[in-house]
């Protein structure tokens, strides 16, 4: 079979002549574009077949209506043209349809494959984004470390260069000293030779002197015998000549040996030279050791960096394959009871069990919210409506839900604002007293003028303060009452939270506001007494710095805490002493990450570097500052809760004594018999001295209280406490007498305390 092209009609070969447009194509945007006769404006003399012309026009019109970069539409236009071509060629329709079908199936197959690979592409894109983010995080994390390493390398290089300079300087100094020693040695040799010559000359002169002396003696003896004046003159001349010669020799010796060094100085220079040589040798050895340590540190740094990269890779793999766990501590802070109750109830639970427990808690909480009615609670439990819950709106009030942590923070802000208000009132009253005292002094010297009376500045009641507080925070009345209702509902529901329960009882007039300030001062006083005892003990604490921007860590032994508690309280007061120590150990126990091992081992006499001894020391140590840590968004920590229990026990003991005496005072001892204010005051004075109802907790060891501790001593105003005791309704005046049963109930919230 020949070529298929031989059986097809070739255009324009069938036409006469070859006259047509020379070029019908051009390059646009680096692409080859075909141009029609209309676009080229060059008519083609040889006509095309009509069907070919129709197909070209159809394709050109379709391409004009689409964008040049839309491949799908371009493919659709050519596809339709090919279908028209198949439809017109009836003879080749079956064959061309099979070709078309094969192409369609092939394209469909690759489209399906591309569709399958699309998730892979998206996954690869996601992985690339995560890798880029991790690379950026690693670079950001490693940048400070690399900068520190670069600075360390620069510092070491400077140290090496400095050592090299010192080495060169020492070598120069050694050369100079060697040269000076050589010069001194030469001078010493010259001096020694000169000394030998001088000694020989002195000996010769001595011999001459002895000879001349012998001659003079002989001449003298002769003159004595003969008394010849001529001989005497001759002897005198010879003596003068010998004297002048001797003086000349002495001057000559002095001139020759004026620059000669003494032997003692030479020995000192020799010793100094040997010392410099020894120092130079030691510096060289130290330089070599530093170079070796530098190389060793570089190797260690490379190994640590490799281990860090491996650990980061392992962590990333674990994070990729591990199931993420929720932050259960954050969950516990949002639930009723707070984090402490959550940890107690879920101590030995798995993650699955914690999830079921959380669902049950949320279900129970929602059911409780549905069943609880605040208005009915106020009508049943209270004989008045607190001011901050009153509203002038006639609509039904809907309480806003509030989380436990937000409720605790709002409670802290309430006490903080209240304290600032009381301090400002106190400062204002002190200023008024000073001004009145100054005016009285001036009135003694000047005539008294009429002045306007200034009423006493009395602080507002807590009910009125709370109303103003919510009104100041939430200006709109509807929003204020909704938040107040939600806040009060949270106070009622959280019965296990001491801070919220205390505020609720103060709002409901079941507890005096001064109880809060008294307990706060009492805790500060106990802290100061414990600090005094710890500071007076030997080897019982150590202060170690922690991280930046944080206070120093004061570490004490468990035995020291035990002794401090026994020093402050009696054995009867500390019924659950082991529980107190255990709660302190669980909450403020020292961990390895809290402080270095070297500082921990300094607590003992010997330094043990083994891990077991360090762990033993850690087990017996407590962070003292953490014991009295009171976070604003949580309830009291376990140790402070135990201290509050001791406070309640001491207060209950004192109140039980008051109730017993009051029962004796009544006529028949019946519970419902009335008691007056004077009887209660008389009972308190009889049980304790007038100055005993204070914060003064005397140590059992007999150590005196320092001036720093005395600043926490806060006396209780018995009159104001009794006034609150007999004021059943905050808006009414105090009653003259109340029943003993009612008095017993209200005494629990009264600010009366006596520590034995």
C-alpha positions in Angstrom: 0.0 0.0 0.0 1.4 3.3 -1.0 1.4 6.6 0.9 -2.0 7.7 2.1 -1.3 11.2 0.9 -1.4 9.9 -2.7 -5.2 9.2 -2.4 -6.1 12.7 -0.8 -6.7 15.8 -2.8 -3.9 18.3 -2.2 -4.7 22.0 -2.1 -3.7 24.2 -3.8 -1.9 21.7 -6.1 -5.1 21.1 -8.0 -5.5 24.8 -8.9 -3.8 26.5 -11.8 -0.9 28.6 -10.8 1.0 29.1 -7.5 0.0 32.7 -6.8 -1.0 33.2 -3.1 0.1 35.1 -0.1 3.8 34.6 0.6 3.4 34.7 4.4 0.3 34.1 6.6 2.0 33.7 10.0 3.8 35.9 12.5 5.3 35.8 16.0 3.3 37.4 18.8 4.7 37.2 22.4 7.1 34.5 21.4 4.3 32.4 19.9 3.6 31.5 16.3 0.2 32.9 15.3 -1.6 32.1 11.9 -3.2 35.0 10.1 -6.1 34.9 7.7 -6.5 36.8 4.5 -8.5 39.5 6.3 -5.8 39.9 8.9 -2.9 40.0 6.4 -5.0 42.1 4.0 -3.4 40.2 1.1 -6.0 38.4 -1.0 -5.2 34.8 -1.9 -5.7 34.4 -5.7 -6.0 30.7 -5.5 -9.3 29.9 -3.7 -9.4 27.4 -0.9 -11.9 24.6 -0.6 -15.1 25.9 0.9 -15.2 23.3 3.8 -11.6 24.2 4.7 -12.5 27.9 4.6 -15.6 27.4 6.8 -13.5 25.4 9.4 -10.8 28.1 9.5 -13.3 30.9 10.0 -15.1 29.0 12.7 -11.9 28.4 14.6 -10.7 32.0 14.2 -14.1 33.4 15.4 -14.0 31.0 18.4 -10.4 32.0 19.3 -11.2 35.7 19.2 -13.9 35.3 21.8 -11.6 33.7 24.4 -8.5 34.6 26.2 -5.3 33.3 24.6 -4.1 31.6 27.8 -7.3 29.6 28.4 -6.3 26.1 27.2 -9.6 24.4 28.0 -11.6 26.7 25.8 -9.1 26.5 23.0 -9.2 22.7 23.2 -13.0 22.8 23.1 -13.0 25.0 19.9 -10.6 22.6 18.1 -12.6 19.6 19.4 -15.8 21.0 17.9 -14.0 21.7 14.6 -12.7 18.1 14.5 -16.2 16.7 15.3 -17.6 18.8 12.3 -14.8 17.4 10.2 -15.7 13.8 11.2 -19.4 14.5 10.6 -18.8 15.8 7.0 -16.5 12.9 6.0 -19.0 10.1 6.0 -16.6 7.6 4.4 -13.9 8.1 7.1 -16.4 8.7 9.9 -16.0 5.3 11.6 -12.3 5.4 11.4 -12.0 9.0 12.5 -14.5 8.4 15.3 -12.4 5.5 16.6 -9.4 7.8 16.6 -11.4 10.5 18.3 -12.7 8.1 20.9 -9.2 6.8 21.7 -8.0 10.3 22.2 -10.9 11.1 24.4 -10.3 8.0 26.5 -6.6 8.7 26.7 -7.3 12.3 27.8 -10.0 11.2 30.3 -7.5 8.7 31.8 -4.9 11.3 32.3 -7.5 13.8 33.7 -8.5 11.1 36.2 -4.9 10.5 37.1 -4.4 14.3 37.5 -7.5 14.4 39.7 -6.0 11.6 41.8 -2.8 13.5 42.1 -4.4 16.7 43.2 -4.6 15.8 46.9 -0.9 14.8 46.7 -0.2 18.2 45.2 -2.2 19.9 47.9 -0.4 17.8 50.5 3.0 18.6 49.0 2.0 22.3 49.1 0.9 22.0 52.7 4.1 20.1 53.6 6.2 22.7 51.8 4.4 25.5 53.8 4.9 23.7 57.1 8.6 23.0 56.2 9.1 26.7 55.4 7.4 27.7 58.7 9.6 25.2 60.6 12.7 26.4 58.9 11.8 30.0 59.8 11.1 29.0 63.4 14.3 27.0 63.6 16.3 30.0 62.1 14.5 32.3 64.5 15.2 30.0 67.5 18.8 29.3 66.5 19.6 32.9 65.6 20.3 34.0 69.3 22.4 30.9 69.9 24.3 31.4 66.6 24.9 35.0 67.5 26.1 34.1 71.0 28.4 31.4 69.4 29.7 34.0 67.0 30.4 36.4 69.8 32.1 33.6 71.8 34.3 32.8 68.7 35.1 36.5 68.3 36.0 36.7 72.0 38.1 33.6 71.8 39.9 34.9 68.7 40.6 38.2 70.5 41.8 36.2 73.5 44.1 34.1 71.2 45.4 37.3 69.5 45.9 38.9 72.9 47.9 35.8 74.0 49.9 35.9 70.9 50.7 39.6 71.5 51.6 38.8 75.1 53.8 36.0 73.8 55.6 38.3 71.4 55.9 40.9 74.1 57.3 38.3 76.5 59.8 37.1 73.9 60.9 40.6 73.3 61.3 41.2 77.0 63.3 38.0 77.4 65.6 39.0 74.6 66.1 42.4 76.2 66.7 40.9 79.6 69.1 38.3 78.1 71.0 41.1 76.4 71.1 43.1 79.6 72.3 40.0 81.5 75.1 39.6 79.0 76.1 43.2 79.4 75.9 42.9 83.2 77.9 39.6 83.0 80.7 41.3 81.0 80.7 44.2 83.4 81.0 41.8 86.3 83.9 40.0 84.6 85.6 43.4 84.1 85.0 44.3 87.7 86.3 41.0 88.9 89.5 41.4 86.9 89.8 45.0 88.0 89.4 43.8 91.6 92.2 41.3 91.2 94.5 43.9 89.7 93.5 46.3 92.5 94.3 43.7 95.1 97.7 43.0 93.6 98.5 46.7 93.4 97.3 47.2 96.9 99.5 44.4 98.1 102.5 45.8 96.2 101.8 49.2 97.7 101.5 47.7 101.1 104.9 46.0 100.7 106.4 49.3 99.5 104.8 51.0 102.5 106.2 48.4 104.8 109.6 48.8 103.3 109.5 52.6 103.4 108.2 52.4 107.0 111.1 50.1 107.9 113.5 52.5 106.2 112.0 55.5 108.0 112.2 53.7 111.3 115.9 52.9 110.6 116.5 56.5 109.6 114.6 57.7 112.6 116.6 55.6 114.9 119.7 56.8 113.2 118.6 60.4 113.4 117.7 59.8 117.0 121.1 58.6 117.4 122.9 61.0 115.0 120.3 63.8 114.6 121.5 64.5 111.1 119.3 67.3 109.5 120.3 66.4 106.0 119.1 62.8 106.4 115.9 64.1 107.9 115.2 66.3 104.8 115.9 63.4 102.4 113.5 61.2 104.3 110.8 63.9 104.3 111.1 64.3 100.6 110.8 60.6 100.0 107.8 60.4 102.2 106.0 63.2 100.3 106.8 61.5 97.0 105.4 58.2 98.3 102.2 60.0 99.6 101.6 61.7 96.3 102.1 58.4 94.4 99.6 56.7 96.7 97.0 59.4 96.3 97.4 59.2 92.5 96.9 55.5 92.5 93.7 55.8 94.7 92.2 58.4 92.3 93.1 56.2 89.3 91.4 53.2 90.9 88.2 55.2 91.7 88.1 56.4 88.1 88.5 53.0 86.6 85.9 51.1 88.8 83.2 53.8 89.0 80.8 51.7 86.6 81.4 48.3 88.1 78.2 46.5 89.4 78.1 45.0 92.9 77.7 41.2 93.2 74.4 41.5 95.2 72.7 43.4 92.4 74.0 41.0 89.8 72.5 38.1 91.8 69.1 39.9 92.1 69.1 40.5 88.3 69.9 36.8 87.7 67.0 35.7 89.9 64.6 38.1 88.2 65.7 36.8 84.8 65.1 33.2 85.9 61.6 34.1 87.2 60.7 35.8 83.9 61.8 32.7 82.0 59.6 30.5 84.3 56.6 32.8 83.8 57.2 32.7 80.1 57.2 28.9 80.0 54.0 28.8 82.1 52.3 31.3 79.8 53.2 29.1 76.8 51.8 26.0 78.5 48.6 27.9 79.5 48.3 29.1 75.9 48.6 25.5 74.6 46.0 24.3 77.2 43.6 27.0 76.1 44.0 26.1 72.5 43.3 22.4 73.3 40.2 23.4 75.4 39.0 25.6 72.5 39.3 22.7 70.1 37.6 20.4 72.5 34.7 22.9 73.0 34.3 23.3 69.3 34.0 19.5 68.9 31.5 19.4 71.8 29.6 22.3 70.2 29.4 20.4 66.9 28.2 17.2 68.7 25.6 19.2 70.7 24.3 20.8 67.5 24.1 17.4 65.8 22.2 16.0 68.9 19.9 19.1 68.8 19.1 18.6 65.2 18.4 14.9 65.8 16.2 15.7 68.8 14.3 18.3 66.8 13.8 15.9 64.0 12.6 13.2 66.4 10.2 15.7 68.1 8.8 16.7 64.7 8.3 13.1 63.8 6.6 12.4 67.1 4.4 15.5 66.7 3.5 14.3 63.3 2.5 10.8 64.3 1.3 11.4 67.9 -2.2 12.3 68.9 -2.4 15.9 70.5 -3.5 16.0 74.1 -5.6 18.9 75.5 -4.2 21.2 78.2 -6.1 19.7 81.1 -4.8 22.4 83.6 -6.5 25.1 81.5 -9.7 23.0 81.4 -9.6 22.7 85.2 -9.4 26.5 85.7 -12.6 27.0 83.8 -14.7 24.4 85.7 -16.4 25.0 89.1 -14.0 24.4 92.0 -11.0 25.6 90.0 -7.7 23.9 89.2 -7.2 22.4 92.7 -10.5 20.6 92.8 -9.9 19.3 89.2 -6.4 17.9 90.2 -7.9 16.2 93.2 -10.7 14.5 91.4 -8.7 13.5 88.2 -5.5 12.5 89.9 -5.4 8.9 88.7 -7.5 9.3 85.5 -6.5 8.6 82.0 -7.2 11.1 79.2 -10.3 9.2 78.1 -11.6 9.2 81.7 -10.9 12.9 82.1 -12.9 13.6 78.9 -16.0 11.6 80.3 -15.6 13.4 83.6 -15.6 16.8 81.8 -18.7 15.9 79.8 -20.5 14.9 83.0 -19.4 18.1 84.7 -20.7 20.2 81.8 -24.0 18.3 81.7 -24.5 18.7 85.4 -23.6 22.4 85.2 -26.1 23.0 82.4 -28.8 21.2 84.3 -27.9 23.2 87.4 -28.1 26.4 85.4 -31.6 25.4 84.2 -32.9 24.6 87.6 -31.4 27.5 89.5 -33.5 30.6 90.1 -31.8 33.6 91.7 -34.9 35.5 92.6 -36.3 32.5 94.6 -32.9 32.1 96.3 -33.0 35.8 97.4 -36.5 35.5 98.7 -35.8 32.3 100.6 -32.3 32.9 102.0 -32.1 36.7 102.5 -34.3 39.1 104.3 -33.1 42.0 102.0 -32.0 42.6 98.4 -28.4 43.7 98.0 -28.1 47.1 96.4 -26.1 46.0 93.4 -28.9 43.6 92.5 -31.6 46.2 92.5 -32.9 47.7 89.2 -35.5 50.1 88.1 -36.1 48.3 84.9 -39.5 46.4 84.7 -38.2 43.8 82.2 -37.1 40.3 83.2 -33.4 40.3 84.1 -31.3 37.6 82.3 -28.0 36.8 84.0 -24.9 36.7 81.9 -22.7 33.6 82.2 -19.3 34.2 83.7 -16.4 31.8 84.0 -14.8 30.9 87.4 -11.4 32.6 86.5 -13.2 35.8 85.4 -15.2 35.7 88.7 -12.0 35.3 90.7 -10.3 38.2 88.9 -13.3 40.4 89.4 -13.3 39.5 93.1 -9.7 40.5 93.4 -10.4 43.8 91.7 -13.3 44.4 94.1 -11.0 44.0 97.2 -8.3 46.0 95.6 -10.6 49.0 94.9 -12.1 48.7 98.3 -8.7 48.8 100.0 -7.7 51.9 98.0 -11.0 53.6 99.0 -10.4 52.8 102.7 -6.8 54.0 102.5 -7.9 57.3 100.9 -10.5 57.7 103.6 -7.9 57.0 106.3 -5.4 59.5 104.9 -8.2 62.1 104.6 -9.2 61.7 108.2 -5.5 61.9 109.3 -5.2 65.2 107.3 -8.3 66.5 108.9 -7.1 65.8 112.4 -3.8 67.5 111.6 -5.6 70.5 110.3 -7.9 70.7 113.3 -4.9 70.4 115.7 -3.1 73.2 113.8 -6.3 75.3 113.9 -6.6 74.8 117.7 -3.0 75.9 118.2 -3.6 79.0 116.1 -6.8 79.7 118.0 -4.9 80.0 121.2 -2.9 83.0 119.9 -5.5 84.5 117.5 -9.1 85.4 118.1 -11.4 82.4 117.2 -13.1 82.8 113.9 -16.3 81.1 112.8 -15.4 78.2 110.5 -17.6 75.8 108.6 -18.0 72.4 110.2 -16.7 69.5 108.2 -18.5 66.3 108.9 -16.6 63.2 109.6 -15.4 61.3 106.5 -16.9 57.9 107.0 -16.3 55.1 104.4 -19.3 53.8 102.6 -20.9 50.4 103.5 -19.8 47.4 101.5 -23.3 47.1 99.9 -23.2 50.7 98.7 -19.6 50.3 97.5 -20.4 47.2 95.5 -23.3 49.0 93.8 -21.0 51.9 92.8 -18.3 49.5 91.7 -20.6 47.7 89.2 -22.1 51.0 88.1 -18.6 52.4 87.4 -17.5 49.4 85.4 -20.7 48.8 83.5 -22.3 52.2 82.8 -25.4 50.9 81.1 -28.0 49.9 83.7 -29.2 46.8 81.8 -25.7 45.5 81.3 -24.7 46.2 84.9 -27.6 44.3 86.3 -27.1 41.3 84.0 -23.4 41.1 84.9 -24.2 41.5 88.6 -26.8 38.7 88.5 -24.3 36.4 86.7 -21.5 37.3 89.2 -23.8 36.6 92.2 -25.0 33.3 90.7 -21.4 32.2 90.4 -20.8 33.2 94.0 -23.7 31.0 95.1 -22.8 28.0 93.0 -19.1 27.9 93.9 -19.4 26.7 97.5 -16.0 25.0 97.5 -14.1 28.2 96.6 -13.1 30.1 99.8 -12.6 33.5 98.1 -16.0 33.5 96.4 -17.8 32.0 99.4 -16.3 34.7 101.7 -17.5 37.5 99.4 -20.9 35.9 99.1 -21.3 35.8 102.9 -20.2 39.4 103.2 -22.8 40.5 100.5 -25.5 38.5 102.3 -24.5 40.1 105.7 -23.6 36.7 107.1 -19.9 37.8 107.6 -18.4 41.1 108.6 -16.2 42.7 106.0 -13.4 43.2 108.6 -13.0 39.4 108.7 -11.5 39.5 105.2 -8.9 42.2 106.2 -8.2 40.5 109.5 -7.4 37.1 107.8 -5.2 38.8 105.3 -3.2 40.6 108.0 -3.0 37.4 110.0 -1.5 35.5 107.1 1.1 38.2 106.6 1.9 38.1 110.3 2.4 34.3 110.2 4.7 34.7 107.2 6.8 37.3 109.0 7.1 35.1 112.1 8.2 32.1 110.0 10.8 34.3 108.3 12.1 35.5 111.6 12.4 31.9 112.9 14.1 30.7 109.6 16.6 33.6 109.7 17.4 32.9 113.3 18.1 29.2 112.5 21.5 28.2 111.2 21.9 26.4 107.8 18.1 26.2 107.4 17.7 28.2 104.2 19.5 29.4 101.2 18.7 32.2 98.7 19.2 31.4 95.0 18.5 33.6 92.0 16.0 32.2 89.4 15.2 33.6 86.0 15.4 37.2 85.0 12.7 39.7 86.1 11.8 37.5 89.1 12.5 37.6 92.8 15.1 35.5 94.5 14.1 32.0 95.5 14.2 31.2 99.3 14.6 27.5 99.8 14.0 25.9 103.2 13.9 22.4 104.6 10.8 20.6 105.5 12.1 20.1 109.1 12.6 23.9 109.3 8.9 24.5 108.3 7.9 21.9 110.9 9.8 23.6 113.6 8.5 27.1 112.6 4.9 25.9 112.8 5.5 24.4 116.2 7.2 27.6 117.3 4.2 29.8 116.3 1.3 27.5 117.2 0.6 25.0 120.0 0.4 21.3 119.4 -3.3 21.4 120.1 -3.8 24.0 117.3 -1.8 21.9 114.8 -4.1 18.8 114.8 -3.3 17.9 111.2 0.4 18.9 111.2 1.4 16.1 108.8 -1.4 17.2 106.4 0.0 20.7 106.4 3.5 19.6 105.7 2.3 17.2 103.0 0.3 20.0 101.3 3.3 22.3 101.4 5.5 19.5 99.9 3.0 18.8 97.1 2.6 22.5 96.2 6.0 24.1 96.9 8.3 21.1 96.6 11.6 21.9 94.8 12.3 20.4 91.4 15.6 20.0 89.6 14.6 22.6 87.0 14.0 25.2 89.8 17.6 25.6 90.9 21.1 24.3 90.0 22.5 21.3 91.8 25.5 23.2 93.1 23.4 25.6 95.1 21.3 22.8 96.5 24.3 20.9 97.8 25.5 23.9 99.7 22.7 23.3 102.2 24.7 20.4 103.7 28.2 20.4 105.1 29.6 18.1 102.4 29.1 18.6 98.7 27.6 15.5 97.1 27.5 15.5 93.3 25.6 12.3 92.8 22.1 12.5 91.3 20.7 10.4 94.2 21.9 12.8 96.8 20.7 15.8 94.8 17.3 14.2 94.5 17.2 13.5 98.3 18.0 17.1 99.0 15.3 18.2 96.6 12.8 16.0 98.3 13.5 17.7 101.6 13.3 21.2 100.3 10.5 23.7 99.8 10.2 27.0 98.1 9.2 29.4 100.9 7.9 32.2 98.6 5.7 29.7 96.8 4.0 28.7 100.0 2.5 32.1 100.5 1.8 32.7 96.8 -1.8 33.7 96.2 -2.7 33.9 92.5 -5.5 36.3 91.6 -7.2 33.8 89.2 -7.2 30.8 91.6 -8.4 29.9 95.1 -5.9 29.7 98.0 -3.2 27.1 97.5 -3.3 24.0 99.6 -0.9 25.3 102.2 -2.8 28.6 102.7 -6.0 26.6 102.9 -4.5 24.6 105.8 -3.5 27.9 107.5 -7.1 29.2 107.0 -8.3 26.0 108.7 -6.1 26.8 111.7 -7.4 30.3 111.7 -11.0 29.0 111.7 -10.1 26.5 114.4 -8.7 29.2 116.7 -11.7 31.5 116.0 -14.2 28.7 116.6 -12.5 27.9 119.9 -12.8 31.5 121.1 -16.4 31.8 119.9 -17.4 28.6 121.6 -16.1 30.0 124.9 -18.3 33.1 124.4 -21.3 31.0 123.6 -20.8 28.9 126.7 -20.5 31.9 128.9 -23.6 33.5 127.3 -25.6 30.3 128.0 -24.6 30.5 131.7 -25.7 34.2 131.8 -29.3 33.5 130.5 -31.9 32.8 133.1 -32.8 29.3 132.2 -30.2 28.3 129.6 -32.9 28.0 126.9 -31.6 28.4 123.3 -34.2 31.0 122.2 -33.6 33.4 125.2 -32.6 36.9 124.1 -29.1 38.3 124.6 -28.2 42.0 124.8 -25.2 43.8 123.4 -23.9 44.6 126.9 -24.0 41.0 127.9 -21.9 40.0 124.9 -19.4 42.8 125.6 -19.2 41.7 129.2 -18.6 38.1 128.2 -15.8 39.0 125.8 -14.1 41.1 128.5 -14.3 38.3 131.0 -13.0 35.6 128.7 -10.0 37.7 127.3 -8.3 40.9 128.5 -9.2 44.1 126.8 -6.1 44.0 124.6 -6.2 40.3 123.9 -8.6 40.3 121.0 -5.9 41.2 118.6 -3.8 39.6 115.9 -1.0 38.9 118.4 0.0 35.3 118.1 2.9 34.8 120.5 5.6 32.3 119.6 5.9 29.3 121.9 9.8 29.5 122.1 9.7 32.8 123.9 11.6 34.7 121.3 10.7 38.4 121.3 8.7 39.9 118.4 10.8 42.3 116.3 9.7 45.7 115.2 9.2 44.5 111.7 6.6 41.9 113.0 4.8 44.5 115.1 3.8 46.4 112.1 1.4 43.6 111.2 -0.3 43.7 114.7 -3.9 44.8 114.1 -6.3 45.3 116.9 -9.9 44.4 116.5 -12.5 47.1 117.0 -14.9 45.3 119.3 -17.5 48.0 119.2 -17.8 47.9 115.4 -17.9 44.1 115.5 -20.7 44.1 118.1 -22.5 46.7 116.0 -22.4 44.4 113.0 -23.4 41.4 115.2 -26.7 43.1 116.2 -27.4 44.7 112.8 -29.5 42.0 111.2 -30.4 44.1 108.2 -27.7 46.3 106.7 -30.2 49.2 106.1 -31.6 49.1 109.7 -30.1 50.2 113.0 -28.6 47.6 115.4 -31.1 45.7 117.6 -31.1 45.9 121.3 -31.2 42.1 121.8 -31.4 39.0 119.7 -32.0 35.3 120.4 -29.1 33.1 121.5 -29.7 30.8 118.5 -29.5 33.7 116.1 -26.5 35.1 117.9 -24.7 31.8 117.6 -25.3 31.8 113.9 -24.0 35.4 113.4 -21.0 34.9 115.6 -19.5 32.7 112.9 -19.2 35.7 110.6 -18.3 38.2 113.3 -14.8 39.7 113.4 -13.8 38.2 116.8 -10.5 36.4 117.1 -8.1 35.5 119.9 -4.9 33.5 119.4 -3.6 31.8 122.6 
